[in-house]
Amino acid sequence: MKATSKAQQKAAGAALSAKRGETKPSELYDSSKDMYGSMSEEELEEMASTQRKGKPQKRAND
């Protein structure tokens, strides 16, 4: 799954960092904490690697 916004991409990067043991899971907030618990390292890596260029800062409400 690709990130749909810059904020989502950054949250995935933070969660991925915690999954890899580079940061503490207790330092995560909101979306990144949810992603940490519900997504695999591979899923987070794919989302975090999405290019930011052309993405909105936040996802539009559907």
KAQUI-V845350 format. One record per run of one state. SS is the DSSP state (H for helix, E for strand, - for the rest). FROM is the first residue (numbers start at 0). LEN is the number of residues. If there is no record, write none. Layout:
((SS:FROM:LEN) (SS:FROM:LEN))
//
This chain:
((-:0:4) (E:4:1) (H:5:14) (-:19:5) (H:24:3) (-:27:2) (H:29:9) (-:38:2) (H:40:8) (-:48:7) (E:55:1) (-:56:6))
//
